Amino acid sequence: MDQGLGYWATKRAAISGDRLAIVDRHLRFTYREFNQRCNRLANALRDSGVRPGDRVCSLLQNGHVQLELIFAVAKLGAIFLPINFRLTVPEIEYIIQDSGARTLFFHDEFRHLAEGLQHGVHLDTLVYAGRSNACDQEDEYEAFLTAAADDEINASVGQDDVALLMYTSGTTGRPKGAMLTHAAHTWNVFHTTQRLPIHADTVALGVAPMFHIGGTSVIVLPTLFQGGTVVTLPAFDARAVLEATQKEHITGLFCVPSMWQMIVEELEKQPYDLSSVEFLMTGAAPTPLKILKYFQERGLPIYEGFGMTEMAPLVTILDKWDCERKNGSVGYPAFFVDVRVIDEEGRDLGPNQVGEVLCRGPNMLKGYWNKPEATAEALRGGWYHSGDLGYLDDEGFLYIVDRKKDMIISGGENVYPAEVEQAIYLHPAVAEVAVIGIPHEKWQEVPAAIIVLKEGQSMTEADLVGHCNERLARFKVPKAAYFVKELPKSGAGKILKTELRQLYGGYKASDK
């Protein structure tokens, strides 16, 4: 067998067989046990008709089943497709039809989705994987494994073969399947472990959803590659995260900013023993400076990263020693990743000039599944065109100012919502905020803030304007404020501004 992703489990069983690999509530698997289960699953899939290159999809909460599928499917030379279970049946149908997947694993929580799909797509094999919150082994999934042999499968797997197919959020249209190769994951592990303290004694918490690249590849796969232990939680809950950190002596956590905000709120209610923690990692969206400072002030090293599905995912990391000196930056590029910033004509921009961020490296996607035109557009010139706006400072540190499509042009001035949001987050009453553009008769478009307040806090639109007037140029100050109970989010915790623009984009702001 070539040394693809599935080989990691084989190799770890040989050299770290008795060490603890996976903790999933009361279930604990050593590397030897984990590899044996992956082998059984790979053989069961082959017995059911799955062949190299076939797509195997899942609707699963985090846990050992999702991880076993990643490695088993790779051992077989097939392609694993984890699907966001927060999508609707029509959205999932599109992904399955587009990918041509014929095998689906699902948890009981998503039975209604699996049953709904059977009317719109053809699936050869459906495997019920039990209830994620019960974590029992008396289900169809265990029977599926038990009926198969645990022999190693000697499939020929090339480094350039696709290992994972991960569909992007589709905020600008239909989602696209990013083809991530075995090599891309190997290079991502190299880049990640070079910058983060992930090693054989690491105990990483897998709580970000594993149907997103951040949930699998920021610390979970690197930890398993290094021979450490991955502790999984089926879904995010701030108290459960802190209790697991205390109980299992977690050393590394990756969460998105909205999760960190809830963790901070829980820590302010009661203390937890976090003495085992060696590092925290944040990414997927701009992290409010007050969250970074909260952990820094408590001696907990927090790294900020910038990545994307198409880069499997690491592009840059802000190292802990640069957090204060380069606050606001997402860091310096990974070792074999190059970053450029270009203008509308494709010309390179100098330091501190805002343009579109381009990146390339051995961890870059192979292309989009069955979409040659989209692939050619995204990878023109051999660089991935991210659609993010940012700049490089004179030391090469990257700063992201916003998504290209989210930028507001007010009276000819560029307003970057992320900058406005950072200023608003400094107000003690604000829990979450999103800034979008709304129509204005004079300025065409102006910023508006949609705000979630902390429990027991109050704020008016006038309060917001007064707060922002002290920190921002007048054209950047929101001209309207809407206070809501919650903001719409994707499964990765990203605020869905497309939905907010649909809800509030029709309102016109008066000249204030």
N, C-alpha and C positions, 0 to 999 in steps of 0.2 A: 504494500500500500504506500502510495506517495504521502508525503508529510503535510497533508491538509489539516483542516480544523479537527476532524475526527481523530486524527493521530495524537492530538494533545491528550485525550482521555486515555488512549492506549499507553502512551509513554508515562503519564503520571501514575497509572496503576502499577507500572513496572518499578518506578523509582520512589514513589510515595504511597505505596499501596495501603499502608495501615494508618496514614494520616487522614484527618477528617476533611472531607471535601464539601459536603452539603448539609446544612441544617434547615429543615423545613418543619417548623413547629416541633412536634415530638419525634419526628423522623430524622435520623442521622445516618449518613452514608459515607463510608471511607472511599478513597479513590479506587480501591479494588472493587468495592461493591458498586460504585457509580459506573465504572467502566463495564462491569458485567451487565448492569441494567441497560446501558447504552447499546451493548452488543445484542442483547435480547430484542430490544426495540428495533434495531436495524434489521435483524433477521426477520422479525415479525412483519416489518414493512415490506421487505423483499418477498416474503411468502404471500403477502396480500396483493402483490403485483407492482409495487413501486420499483422503478428502475432509475439508473443514473440520469440526471437531468430533469426528472419529474419533480413537480412542486408539491410539497406537503404543508398544509396550513393549519393554524390553530386559533382558537378563541379561548385563551387561558389566562387566569390570574398568575402572578409570579409564583414559582415553586419548582420542585424537583422535576415535574413533568416537562415544563417548558425547557429547562436546561438539558434534560435527557434527549429531547427532540432535536435541539441544536446539534448535539454531537452525533446522535444516531443517524440523522439524515445526512450529515456530512460524511460519516463513515461509508454510507451507501453510495455516495456520489450524487445524491439528489439535492434539491434546493429547499430550504426551510423558509416558510412565509408566515411570520406571526402577524395576526390581524388585530387591529384596535377593536376591542369588544364594545367600545362606546359608540361605534358607528351604527347606523340603521341597517335593516335587512337589505334595502336597495343598494346602499353604499358597499356593503360587504359582497353582495352579488356581483357588483361591477368588478371588484378586485379579484374575486374567484374566476369570473369569466375572462378577465383580461390576462390573468396569470395561467389559466388552464389547469389549476389545481384540481385534483380528484380525491384527495384524502384530507379529512378534517378531524382534529382532536378538539374536544370542548369540555369545559367544566359545567356542572349542573346549573350554575347561575346564568349560563348562556344557552340553555337548552331551547328557549323560545326562539333564539336567533338561528340555531342549527335546524330546528324544525321548520322555521320560516324559509330558510334557504332551499330546502328540498323541493319547493314549488318552482324555484327560478333557475337552479343550476343542477348539473348532474354531478353527483359525488359517488365514487365507487365504494369508499370506505369512510364511515363515521365511527369514531371511537369516543365513548363517554369516559371522561377521566375523573369522575367522582366530584365531590364537593370540595372546593378549594379551602373553605373555612374549617372543614372537618379533618382534612388531611388523612383520611383513612386509606387502607390498601385493599378494601373489599369492593372492588369495582371492575368494570369492564376493561379498564386500562391494564390493571394487574393481570387479569386473565389473558389479555392480548400478549403481554410479555412472557408470562409463564409458559405459554404454549410454544414458544420459540426457543431455539438453541442459543447458547451464549458464546458461540465461536466468533472469533474475529472475522470480519468481512474484508477480504483483500481487494477492494475496489480500487481501480486506478483513478486517483484524484489528482488533478493538476493544480498547481498554484493559481493559474489563471481561470480555473473553473469557478462558477458562481456558487457560493455557499449559502448566502442569505439574500432574499428578495424582500426589500422593505419599502412599503409604499409611503410616499411623502404625503403631507397633510392635504395637498390639493387646494390651498388657499387661493390660487390663481386659476383654477379649473379642475378638471378630473385629476385624481391622484395618479402619480407615476411610480412605477416599481423600480427603485434603484438597485442595480445588480452589484452586489458586494462580493468580491472573490475571497478565496482562502488566503491569498497573499495580502489582501487589504487588511484582513483581521490580524494577521501576523505582524504586519508593519505597525498597525495601531497599537498592539501590545508593546512593541518595542518603544514606540514614541511615549506611551503612557507610563510604562515602568521606568523610563529614563528620567521622568520628571516628578512622578509621585512615589512616595515610599510604599510601594506594593511589593511584597516579598513572601517567602514561605511561611512566615508567622503572621501574615495579615489575616484579619478577620473582617471581611467586608460585608456591609449590609446591602442586600439587593431589594430595594423598596420602590425605586422608580420603575414604572411599568415596562416590562421586557418586550412588549410589542413595539417599543421605540428603541432606536439605536442607543440612546443614552442609558436606558435601563440594562442593556446587555453588555455594552462595550466600553463604558467609561471605567468601571472598576470590577464588574463581575467576571467577564472573560479574562482580563489581565490577572486577576487573583487566582483563577483556576489554572491559568498557564504557569504561574509561579509556584503553584502547589500550596496556596493558602486555603482558607475556609470561607465559603459564601453562606451567609445566613439570609434566608429569604422571608419576606412578609408578603402576603397576598395582595395587600392594598395599603395605601398610605394612611396612617393615623399618627398624629404627632406623639401622643402618649405611648402608643405601641412602639414607635421608633425609639423613644428614649428608654422605655423599659427593656427593649431588646438590647440596646447598647449597653445598658447597665448589667443585664443578666449574662449576655454572651461575650462581654468584654470586647465589643466592636472596636476596631482600630481605624477603619476608614468608612466614610459615608459619602454617597453622592445624592444630592437632592436638587430640585429646581428651586428658584427663588420663592415661589408661592409656598412651597413646602417648608423652606427655611423660616419664612415668616411665621407659620403656625408653630414650628418648633420653638422659636424664640418666645412666642406668647405662652407656650406651655412651660418653658423654663422659668418664666417670670412668675408663674403660679406656684411652682414647687421645685425644689432642687433634685437633681439626679447626679449619680456618680458617673462622670465622663472622663475619669482619669486614664482609661485605656486608650482613648482616642489619639491617634497619631496625625490624622489629617481629615479635613472636610473638603468636599469638592462641590462647586456650584457651576451651573451653566444652563443652557437652553434658552435663556432670556437674560436681559440686563439685570444684575443683582443690585438692589438698593444699597447705597454706601453704608447706611446705618446698620444693615445686617452684617456686612463685612466687618465693620468696626466692632459690633457686638461680640463676635467670636474672637477677633484679634485682641480685644481688651481682656478677654478671659483666658488668654494663652492657648487658644485652640487654633492651630494653623489652618487657614482656609485658602484654598486655591480657586481661582476663577478660570474657567475654560471657555473656549469658543470652538464649536464644532457643528457638524451637520451630517445628516444621514449620508449624503453623497461622499463624505470623507471618512466614513466608518469609525468614529466621527471626528477625531482630534485634528484641530488646525493649530490652535495656540493654547498656551497655559500661562497664567500669571502666577509665577512662583511666590511662595510665602514671603521670601525676603524682599520682594518687590511690591508687596501689597500696599504699603503706605506710600512708598516713593512714586508708584505708578497707579494710584487709586483712580478708577475709572477706565483703566485699560483692561483688555481681555488677554493681554500677555504677549509673549514672544513665540514665534512659530516653532512647532515641533521640529526635531532635528533634520528630517529629510522632507519637510514641507516648505514650499516657497509661497510667499504672499506678495501680491501686487495690488496697487490701487490705481484705477484708470478713470479718465473722463469719458464723456459721451462719444468721443471719436476714437476711443481705444488707446489714447496716449497715456503713458505713465505720468502720475502726478508726484510732485515733490512732497517733502515732509509737511505734515499738518494740513494738507489739502484733501478735502472730502471728495470721494468718488466711489465707484463700485469696487468691492473687494473680490479679487480673483485668487485662487489657490490651486496648487497642484502638488502631487506627491505619490508615492507608491501605494498609499492607502485610498486613492481616489476610485470612485465607482467605475465600473466597466462601461456603463451606459444605462439607459432606461429600457426596461423590458418592452420589446416590440414597438419601440418608438424611435426609429432612426433619426427623424427630423428633430425631435426634442433633444436627443443625444448630441447631434451635430451642433445645435444651437448652444447647449449648455457647456459643451467641451470644445468650443471653437478655439483654434490656436493651441490646443493641448492644455488649456487652463479651464478649471471649473469656474463658471461665472455665477457667483453666489446670489446676486440680487440684494446683497446687504450693502449699505452705505457706511463707509468708515474712512479712517486715515491712519497712516503710519507716522509716528513721531520721528525725531532725528536719531533715535536709537533703534528704530525698527520695531517698536512696540505698537500693537494694533489697538485701535479704538473703534468700536462700533457705535455709530450714531443712530442708525435705524434701518429698517427694511426700506428698500427703494420705493416700494409701493405705499408705505405708510407715511412718507415725508409729506408735510403740509407746505404749500406755497401760499403765503399770505402777503398780498400786496407786493409780490415779486421777491419777498424774502423767504428763504428756506427755514422752516421750523422743524426740528427733529423731535418727535414725541418723546423719545427716550430721555432727552435732556430735560424736558419739562416735567416728566414723571419723576426723575431723580430729585428735582427741586420740591415737588409736592410731597414726596415721601419723607422729607425732613419735618413735615408738620406732625406733631405727636398724635393727632387724632386719626391719621390716615393708616388704614390697614393695607389697602390695595388701590391702585389707580391705573387707568388706561386713558391715554390722550389720543383723540382722533380729530380730523378736520371736519367742520360743518360749514355750510354755505353762509356767505356774508355779502350784502349788496355792494358794499364799497371795496372790500379787500378780497372778494371772490371766495376766500376760505380763511377760517380762523380756528385756533385750537379750542377744543372743548374737553373737559375732564369728566370721566365717569368714575365715581369714587365709592369705595366700600370703607365705612368708618369702623374703628375699633369699638368693641362692645362698651356701651356706656358713654361714648364720646359724641360730641355734637359739633357741627360745622355748618356755616352758611356759604353761599356763593361769594358774598362780600368778604368773608374771612379768607377764602381761598385766594381771591384776587389780591387782597392786602398782603398775604404771605408771599405770593409769587412776585408782586411788584418790588419786593425787597431783594429778590434773587435773580430776576430775569429781565431782559429787555422787554419793553412794552409790547412789541409785536409777538412775543412768545407767550405772554400771559393769557391763560384761558379766558375766553369771553363768555363761557357758559359752564355750569357745573350741574351734574346729575348724580344724585346720591342713591345707591342701590344696595341690595342685600348681598349680592354676589355678582361676579363677573363670569361670563362664559369662557370655558377653558377647554383646550384639547386634552387628550389623554396624557400628554407629556407635561401638562401644567402650563402651557403657553396660553396667554389671553387671546381669545379669538376676536381680533379687531374687525374682521370682515362682518361678523354678526353685529358688533357694536355700530359699525357704519350703517348697516341695514336698519337698525333700531333708531339711531339718533341722527343719521346723516341728512335726513330731510328737514330737520329743524334749522331755522335761520337765526343767527345771532344778531343782536342789535349792536350798534357802535358804542362800545364802552371804553 
